[in-house]
Amino acid sequence: MKFRVAPDLARAPELVAARGNAVGQPMIVLATTPSTNDEAKRGARQGAAHGTTWVAEEQTEGRGRQGRAWVSSRGESLVFSVLIRVGCPPSRLPTIALVAGLAVRDAVARAAPGASVVLKWPNDVLVEGRKVAGVLVEAMTAGRKVDAVVVGVGINVHTRQFPDDLGDRATSVALVATEPVDRAEILADTLAGLDRDLHLVVARGLGLVHARLVAADALAGRRVRGESGDAGTAAGIDDEGRLKVRRDDGTVERWTAGEVHLVENGG
Ligand code: BTN
């Protein structure tokens, strides 16, 4: 069956172009695709320019981090991928993921003034402890250098009902905002944030956005557990994008990747 792109998404290219940022142009708006990250990777192989962005009304095979599926209902979510052409060592990738998460956090906070929107390392965006958005960064390498990076973002925007298994863990911008929300605005705000911070962070690390990261950090001071079972107290994010964790013996470790769980009741 044929369907169209809703007006609040269809106007995104015009809005982004009016702002004049390099990230977000050109923008390809698709009614449906298996995954915007796959569109962007194909575009990268075919020579698409830095900043090219693919946004879709529907994804049929959206994927998240850790091999999970990213399920979104047509018309309710904002799903898009940005092609970033940076030549950098793979060690810079965590900083790109964090800057993307911060850009999404700021855009969601702008759409939902008054809501407490935070960033759960490495790049989940939460409101009131529930996930509103996630970021999947996939790198394309040439030799030992990163040649291109695809930043894929999924934001629950208009969703009002989630499947039972997500119900107590997910939320949407519409559920926490007091005014009507618009996907084109959230997209343009996210892309503007990326455009502003990306190159500085790739060149110099997270120092220049560190204060904003500290302010948005959902984990600071909380008891966390990593995938290996190691636990400790989150103690901030360093300039390379690693999570600092204070173990019970007082030593501070730096965790580079993976899933981090909040441990309720300090256990
Ligand atoms: C996560 O939290 O696990 C990351 C979710 C990332 C989902 C986005 S939606 C747009 C892009 N295309 C995909 O297939 N995945 C990302």
Residues whose N, C-alpha, C, O or C-beta is under 5 A from the ligand:
A	BS01	BTN	S35 T36 N37 E61 G62 R63 G64 R65 W70 V79 F80 G134 V135 L136 G152 V153 G154
